[in-house]
Structures are given as structure tokens and as C-alpha cells.
Amino acid sequence: MREVELAAARVSHITLPSDASSVTWRLPCSKTEVRAAGVSRTWDCTCQVRAVFPACPVHSLLRQADRLRSLAARLGVPVNCLPLCPAM
């Protein structure tokens, strides 16, 4: 991720299907997307090929979503309002 993409990322930009087979991330701003309409990127689960990809992007985001749900409950705010990577 580039700094500008990560800084603008919100929980609401992430789509995780119920089977956790992939994750789609809508990037509202991107260095290569000049119209500022945003782009979407999809990554598949890499758990079956751990030797090549030790950190599965899908399960990493699932763990982050769990942390953010807990944080939202403590703060008393909707989870979709939170940044994807808060400084807390």
C-alpha cells in the first residue's frame, strides 16, 4: 500500500465474502487513477500456498476487522466509521 491509499482507507471500503475466499478493497484514491473515482483490488486467500505467501491478505484483514469491531464497541461508534488502520 502507498501512504495515500492507506491513510484514506476505511473499514467500509473492505468487502469480505462469508466464505473468506477473497477480499475486495475499494481504494478511494490511488496514485495511478487520475479521475479520483477510485479503484477496487481483489486478493484471494493464500493459505494453501503458505510456503510462497506466508501472510494471507484475506485472513490478515479478517483479524484486523475483529480488532476494529472491538475498538468500535469500546468507543461506542459504528465500525464502518473507523479508519482501517487507526493509530490507537
DSSP file (Angstrom, degrees, kcal/mol; ACC not computed):
  #  RESIDUE AA STRUCTURE BP1 BP2  ACC     N-H-->O    O-->H-N    N-H-->O    O-->H-N    TCO  KAPPA ALPHA  PHI   PSI    X-CA   Y-CA   Z-CA
    1    1 A M              0   0    0      0, 0.0     2,-0.2     0, 0.0     3,-0.0   0.000 360.0 360.0 360.0 141.9    0.0    0.0    0.0
    2    2 A R     >  -     0   0    0      1,-0.1     4,-2.5     0, 0.0     5,-0.2  -0.603 360.0-111.2 -85.8 156.5    1.1    3.5   -0.7
    3    3 A E  H  > S+     0   0    0      1,-0.2     4,-2.6    -2,-0.2     5,-0.2   0.887 117.1  51.1 -56.5 -43.6    0.8    6.0    2.1
    4    4 A V  H  > S+     0   0    0      1,-0.2     4,-1.2     2,-0.2    -1,-0.2   0.876 111.8  47.7 -64.9 -36.8   -2.0    8.0    0.5
    5    5 A E  H  > S+     0   0    0     -3,-0.2     4,-0.6     2,-0.2    -2,-0.2   0.916 114.5  45.1 -68.9 -43.8   -4.0    4.8   -0.1
    6    6 A L  H >< S+     0   0    0     -4,-2.5     3,-0.8     1,-0.2    79,-0.3   0.885 109.6  55.0 -68.9 -39.3   -3.6    3.6    3.4
    7    7 A A  H 3< S+     0   0    0     -4,-2.6    -1,-0.2    -5,-0.2    -2,-0.2   0.832 112.2  43.7 -63.7 -32.0   -4.4    6.9    5.0
    8    8 A A  H 3< S+     0   0    0     -4,-1.2    -1,-0.2    -5,-0.2    -2,-0.2   0.515  87.8 117.7 -90.3  -5.8   -7.7    7.2    3.2
    9    9 A A    <<  -     0   0    0     -3,-0.8    75,-2.0    -4,-0.6    76,-0.4  -0.416  40.6-176.1 -71.6 133.8   -8.7    3.5    3.9
   10   10 A R  B >   -A   83   0A   0     73,-0.3     3,-1.6    -2,-0.2     4,-0.2  -0.849  39.6-112.5-122.2 159.9  -11.9    3.0    5.9
   11   11 A V  G >  S+     0   0    0     71,-2.1     3,-1.9    68,-0.3    69,-0.1   0.873 116.3  63.0 -57.9 -37.8  -13.5   -0.2    7.2
   12   12 A S  G 3  S+     0   0    0     68,-0.7    -1,-0.3    70,-0.3    68,-0.1   0.622  91.3  66.6 -66.7 -11.7  -16.4    0.4    4.8
   13   13 A H  G <  S+     0   0    0     -3,-1.6    13,-2.8    67,-0.1     2,-0.4   0.534  87.0  85.3 -84.0  -6.8  -14.0    0.1    1.8
   14   14 A I  E <   -B   25   0B   0     -3,-1.9     2,-0.5    11,-0.2    11,-0.2  -0.805  56.2-169.3-102.2 134.9  -13.4   -3.6    2.6
   15   15 A T  E     -B   24   0B   0      9,-2.6     9,-2.5    -2,-0.4    -3,-0.0  -0.982   5.8-179.3-123.5 119.6  -15.7   -6.4    1.3
   16   16 A L        -     0   0    0     -2,-0.5     7,-0.2     7,-0.2    -2,-0.0  -0.972  22.1-136.1-117.9 118.1  -15.2   -9.9    2.7
   17   17 A P    >   -     0   0    0      0, 0.0     3,-1.9     0, 0.0     5,-0.1  -0.330  28.0-109.2 -68.2 158.1  -17.4  -12.7    1.4
   18   18 A S  T 3  S+     0   0    0      1,-0.3    -2,-0.0     2,-0.1     0, 0.0   0.758 118.2  55.5 -62.3 -25.7  -18.8  -15.1    4.0
   19   19 A D  T 3  S-     0   0    0      3,-0.0    -1,-0.3     1,-0.0    -3,-0.0   0.476 101.9-133.3 -87.2   0.0  -16.5  -18.0    2.9
   20   20 A A    <   +     0   0    0     -3,-1.9    -2,-0.1     2,-0.1     3,-0.1   0.826  63.4 133.8  54.4  36.9  -13.4  -15.8    3.3
   21   21 A S  S    S-     0   0    0      1,-0.2    24,-2.5    23,-0.1     2,-0.3   0.685  72.3  -3.6 -87.6 -19.7  -12.0  -16.9   -0.1
   22   22 A S  E     - C   0  44B   0     22,-0.3     2,-0.4    -5,-0.1    22,-0.2  -0.952  59.9-136.4-158.5 172.6  -11.1  -13.4   -1.1
   23   23 A V  E     - C   0  43B   0     20,-2.5    20,-2.7    -2,-0.3     2,-0.5  -0.996   9.7-155.3-140.2 138.8  -11.1   -9.7   -0.1
   24   24 A T  E     -BC  15  42B   0     -9,-2.5    -9,-2.6    -2,-0.4     2,-0.5  -0.968   8.8-166.2-116.5 130.0  -12.0   -6.7   -2.2
   25   25 A W  E     -BC  14  41B   0     16,-3.1    16,-2.3    -2,-0.5     2,-0.7  -0.962  10.1-150.2-119.0 118.2  -10.6   -3.4   -1.2
   26   26 A R  E     - C   0  40B   0    -13,-2.8    14,-0.3    -2,-0.5     3,-0.1  -0.802  10.8-156.0 -88.4 117.5  -12.0   -0.2   -2.8
   27   27 A L  E     - C   0  39B   0     12,-3.6    12,-2.1    -2,-0.7   -21,-0.1  -0.839   5.5-165.3 -95.3 108.1   -9.3    2.4   -2.9
   28   28 A P  S    S+     0   0    0      0, 0.0     2,-0.4     0, 0.0    -1,-0.1   0.734  78.7  28.0 -69.8 -20.2  -10.9    5.8   -3.0
   29   29 A C  S    S+     0   0    0    -24,-0.1     2,-0.3     8,-0.1   -21,-0.1  -0.999  70.6 173.7-140.4 141.7   -7.7    7.5   -4.0
   30   30 A S    >   -     0   0    0      3,-0.5     3,-0.7    -2,-0.4     6,-0.2  -0.998  37.7-128.4-148.2 145.0   -4.8    6.0   -6.0
   31   31 A K  T 3  S+     0   0    0     -2,-0.3    -1,-0.1     1,-0.2     3,-0.0   0.838 112.0  41.2 -61.2 -34.4   -1.6    7.3   -7.4
   32   32 A T  T 3  S+     0   0    0      1,-0.1     2,-0.9    -3,-0.1    -1,-0.2   0.502  95.8  83.0 -96.1  -4.0   -2.4    5.7  -10.8
   33   33 A E    X   -     0   0    0     -3,-0.7     3,-1.1     1,-0.2    -3,-0.5  -0.825  55.0-179.2-105.1  96.7   -6.1    6.6  -11.0
   34   34 A V  T 3  S+     0   0    0     -2,-0.9    -1,-0.2     1,-0.2    -2,-0.0   0.675  72.7  62.1 -75.7 -20.5   -6.2   10.2  -12.3
   35   35 A R  T 3  S-     0   0    0      3,-0.1    -1,-0.2     1,-0.0    -2,-0.0   0.555  96.9-133.0 -83.7  -6.2  -10.0   10.7  -12.3
   36   36 A A  S <  S+     0   0    0     -3,-1.1    -2,-0.1    -6,-0.2     3,-0.1   0.769  70.2 124.8  60.0  28.9  -10.2   10.2   -8.5
   37   37 A A  S    S-     0   0    0      1,-0.2    -8,-0.1    -8,-0.0    -1,-0.1   0.597  71.2-120.2 -88.7 -12.9  -13.2    7.8   -8.9
   38   38 A G        -     0   0    0     -5,-0.2     2,-0.3   -10,-0.1    -1,-0.2   0.048  19.5-124.9  90.9 156.8  -11.4    5.1   -7.0
   39   39 A V  E     -C   27   0B   0    -12,-2.1   -12,-3.6    -3,-0.1     2,-0.4  -0.929  12.2-134.5-133.9 158.3  -10.4    1.6   -8.0
   40   40 A S  E     -C   26   0B   0     -2,-0.3     2,-0.4   -14,-0.3   -14,-0.2  -0.930  14.2-167.0-116.7 142.4  -11.0   -1.8   -6.5
   41   41 A R  E     -C   25   0B   0    -16,-2.3   -16,-3.1    -2,-0.4     2,-0.4  -0.987   5.1-157.6-126.6 137.7   -8.5   -4.5   -5.9
   42   42 A T  E     -C   24   0B   0     -2,-0.4     2,-0.4   -18,-0.2   -18,-0.2  -0.958   7.0-172.2-118.9 133.2   -9.3   -8.2   -5.1
   43   43 A W  E     -C   23   0B   0    -20,-2.7   -20,-2.5    -2,-0.4     2,-0.2  -0.954  14.8-138.7-121.2 143.3   -6.9  -10.6   -3.4
   44   44 A D  E     -C   22   0B   0     -2,-0.4   -22,-0.3   -22,-0.2    14,-0.3  -0.617  33.7 -88.8 -96.3 158.3   -7.5  -14.3   -2.9
   45   45 A C        -     0   0    0    -24,-2.5     3,-0.2    -2,-0.2    -1,-0.1  -0.433  34.4-169.1 -62.3 134.9   -6.8  -16.4    0.2
   46   46 A T    >   +     0   0    0      1,-0.1     3,-1.6    -2,-0.1     7,-0.3   0.150  51.2 114.6-113.4  17.8   -3.2  -17.7    0.0
   47   47 A C  G >  S+     0   0    0      1,-0.3     3,-0.8     2,-0.1    -1,-0.1   0.785  72.9  58.9 -61.6 -27.4   -3.4  -20.2    2.9
   48   48 A Q  G 3  S+     0   0    0      1,-0.2    -1,-0.3    -3,-0.2     3,-0.1   0.659 110.2  42.5 -76.2 -14.7   -3.0  -23.1    0.6
   49   49 A V  G X>  +     0   0    0     -3,-1.6     4,-2.5     4,-0.2     3,-1.6  -0.265  68.1 146.7-124.8  46.1    0.4  -21.8   -0.6
   50   50 A R  T <4  +     0   0    0     -3,-0.8    -1,-0.1     1,-0.3    -2,-0.1   0.781  66.8  64.7 -55.3 -31.7    1.9  -20.6    2.7
   51   51 A A  T 34 S+     0   0    0      1,-0.2    -1,-0.3    -3,-0.1    -2,-0.1   0.846 115.2  30.6 -62.8 -31.8    5.5  -21.5    1.5
   52   52 A V  T <4 S+     0   0    0     -3,-1.6    -2,-0.2     1,-0.2    -1,-0.2   0.859 135.1  27.0 -92.1 -42.2    5.2  -18.9   -1.2
   53   53 A F     <  +     0   0    0     -4,-2.5    -1,-0.2    -7,-0.3    -4,-0.2  -0.812  64.9 176.1-123.7  87.4    2.9  -16.4    0.6
   54   54 A P  S    S+     0   0    0      0, 0.0     2,-0.7     0, 0.0    -1,-0.1   0.767  70.6  58.5 -67.7 -25.2    3.3  -16.7    4.3
   55   55 A A  S    S-     0   0    0     -5,-0.0     3,-0.0     4,-0.0    -8,-0.0  -0.881  78.8-149.2-110.3 104.4    0.9  -13.8    5.2
   56   56 A C     >  -     0   0    0     -2,-0.7     4,-2.0     1,-0.2     5,-0.2  -0.569   2.9-151.1 -72.1 123.3   -2.6  -14.4    3.7
   57   57 A P  H  > S+     0   0    0      0, 0.0     4,-1.8     0, 0.0    -1,-0.2   0.843  93.6  52.9 -65.4 -32.8   -4.2  -11.0    2.9
   58   58 A V  H  > S+     0   0    0    -14,-0.3     4,-1.9     2,-0.2     5,-0.1   0.953 113.3  40.6 -68.5 -49.3   -7.7  -12.3    3.5
   59   59 A H  H  > S+     0   0    0      2,-0.2     4,-2.0     1,-0.2    -1,-0.2   0.789 111.4  57.5 -74.2 -26.5   -7.0  -13.6    7.0
   60   60 A S  H  X S+     0   0    0     -4,-2.0     4,-2.0     2,-0.2    -1,-0.2   0.919 109.9  45.1 -64.4 -43.3   -4.9  -10.6    7.9
   61   61 A L  H  X S+     0   0    0     -4,-1.8     4,-2.5     2,-0.2    -2,-0.2   0.836 109.1  56.2 -70.5 -32.1   -7.9   -8.4    7.1
   62   62 A L  H  X S+     0   0    0     -4,-1.9     4,-1.9     2,-0.2    -1,-0.2   0.926 109.0  46.8 -62.7 -43.4  -10.2  -10.7    9.0
   63   63 A R  H  X S+     0   0    0     -4,-2.0     4,-2.1     1,-0.2    -2,-0.2   0.906 112.4  50.0 -64.4 -40.8   -8.0  -10.3   12.1
   64   64 A Q  H  X S+     0   0    0     -4,-2.0     4,-2.4     1,-0.2    -2,-0.2   0.899 108.0  53.5 -64.3 -39.8   -7.9   -6.5   11.6
   65   65 A A  H  X S+     0   0    0     -4,-2.5     4,-2.2     1,-0.2    -1,-0.2   0.887 107.4  51.6 -62.1 -39.2  -11.7   -6.4   11.3
   66   66 A D  H  X S+     0   0    0     -4,-1.9     4,-1.9     2,-0.2    -1,-0.2   0.927 110.3  48.5 -62.2 -44.6  -12.1   -8.3   14.6
   67   67 A R  H  X S+     0   0    0     -4,-2.1     4,-2.3     1,-0.2    -2,-0.2   0.902 111.8  49.8 -60.9 -41.0   -9.8   -5.8   16.3
   68   68 A L  H  X S+     0   0    0     -4,-2.4     4,-2.8     2,-0.2    -1,-0.2   0.858 106.6  53.9 -70.2 -35.0  -11.8   -2.9   14.8
   69   69 A R  H  X S+     0   0    0     -4,-2.2     4,-2.0     2,-0.2    -1,-0.2   0.914 110.8  47.7 -62.6 -41.3  -15.1   -4.3   15.9
   70   70 A S  H  X S+     0   0    0     -4,-1.9     4,-2.1     2,-0.2    -2,-0.2   0.919 112.8  48.1 -64.5 -44.4  -13.7   -4.5   19.5
   71   71 A L  H  X S+     0   0    0     -4,-2.3     4,-2.3     1,-0.2     5,-0.2   0.914 110.1  51.9 -62.3 -43.8  -12.4   -0.9   19.2
   72   72 A A  H  X>S+     0   0    0     -4,-2.8     5,-2.0     1,-0.2     4,-1.6   0.891 109.1  50.5 -61.2 -40.2  -15.7    0.4   17.9
   73   73 A A  H  <5S+     0   0    0     -4,-2.0    -1,-0.2     2,-0.2    -2,-0.2   0.914 111.0  48.5 -64.0 -42.4  -17.6   -1.3   20.8
   74   74 A R  H  <5S+     0   0    0     -4,-2.1    -2,-0.2     1,-0.2    -1,-0.2   0.878 117.5  41.4 -65.0 -36.9  -15.2    0.4   23.3
   75   75 A L  H  <5S-     0   0    0     -4,-2.3    -1,-0.2    -5,-0.2    -2,-0.2   0.649 106.4-127.0 -84.8 -15.8  -15.6    3.8   21.6
   76   76 A G  T  <5 +     0   0    0     -4,-1.6    -3,-0.2     1,-0.3    -4,-0.1   0.856  67.5 121.2  71.7  36.3  -19.3    3.4   21.1
   77   77 A V  S   <S-     0   0    0     -5,-2.0    -1,-0.3    -6,-0.1     2,-0.1  -0.887  72.8 -90.8-126.1 157.9  -19.2    4.2   17.4
   78   78 A P    >   -     0   0    0      0, 0.0     3,-1.6     0, 0.0     4,-0.4  -0.464  33.7-129.9 -65.9 139.7  -20.2    2.2   14.3
   79   79 A V  G >  S+     0   0    0      1,-0.3     3,-1.4     2,-0.2   -68,-0.3   0.826 104.2  64.9 -62.3 -32.3  -17.3    0.1   13.0
   80   80 A N  G 3  S+     0   0    0      1,-0.3   -68,-0.7   -69,-0.1    -1,-0.3   0.646  93.6  62.6 -67.8 -13.4  -17.7    1.4    9.4
   81   81 A C  G <  S+     0   0    0     -3,-1.6    -1,-0.3   -70,-0.1    -2,-0.2   0.674  87.5  94.4 -81.1 -17.9  -16.8    4.9   10.7
   82   82 A L  S <  S-     0   0    0     -3,-1.4   -71,-2.1    -4,-0.4   -70,-0.3  -0.386  81.7-111.4 -78.6 149.5  -13.3    3.8   11.7
   83   83 A P  B     -A   10   0A   0      0, 0.0   -73,-0.3     0, 0.0    -1,-0.1  -0.457  29.6-119.2 -68.1 153.8  -10.1    4.1    9.6
   84   84 A L  S    S+     0   0    0    -75,-2.0   -74,-0.1     1,-0.3   -16,-0.1   0.848 108.8  27.8 -65.2 -34.2   -8.9    0.7    8.6
   85   85 A C  S    S-     0   0    0    -76,-0.4    -1,-0.3   -79,-0.3   -76,-0.1  -0.689  84.8-171.9-129.1  78.9   -5.6    1.2   10.4
   86   86 A P        -     0   0    0      0, 0.0    -4,-0.0     0, 0.0   -18,-0.0  -0.240  31.7-122.7 -70.0 161.2   -6.2    3.6   13.3
   87   87 A A              0   0    0      1,-0.2    -2,-0.0     0, 0.0     0, 0.0   0.103 360.0 360.0 -89.8  22.3   -3.4    5.0   15.4
   88   88 A M              0   0    0      0, 0.0    -1,-0.2     0, 0.0    -3,-0.0   0.395 360.0 360.0-102.5 360.0   -4.9    3.5   18.6
